[in-house]
Amino acid sequence: MAATLPGSRDAGTRSARYRPMSEINVTPMVDVMLVLLVIFMVTAPLLTVGVPVDLPQTQAPAINEPKEPLVITIDSKGEVYLQNNKIDPKDLGPRLVAITNNNPNATIYVRGDRAIDYGRVLEIMGVVSSAGFTKVSLIAELPGTNTKALRR
């Protein structure tokens, strides 16, 4: 005859059945991450639109620069924007000096709507040049690009 003692293995069959699970199920986390990835991939191009401007077209090659440049935009009404913020042209020079930490070699791009007078673009470029900046460039569109899709 065999008898089991209270401290033996067979007596604790209840604890053998209810062992804690030591694995983590990562499938729900992967599902959520993939959904977020798709959402960000779809919405990221829509966030870069900025101020709607109908740019003129040119055959010049595109400029590839590693850092984000300062962009001055002049819309069809002649209003001036620094990045996406409306600004008074009188305040443009001091604001550029403050943003660039008085760096005259900072690259500044000017976007002008094709419907405005060319003199208005030159006036803004003159303000930028008089503030001491030497690298001022105009932005144009490549021929054949879909301007309606870019100007939402």
Buried (B, 14 or more C-beta within 10 A) or exposed (E): EEEEEEEEEEEEEEEEEEEEEEEEEEEEEEEEEEEEEEEEEEEEEEEEEBBEBBBEEEEEEEEEEEEEBBBBBBBEEBBBBBBEEEBEBEEBBEBBBEBBEEEEEBBBBBBBBBEBEEEBBEBBBEBBBEBBBEEBEBBBBEEEEEEEEBBE
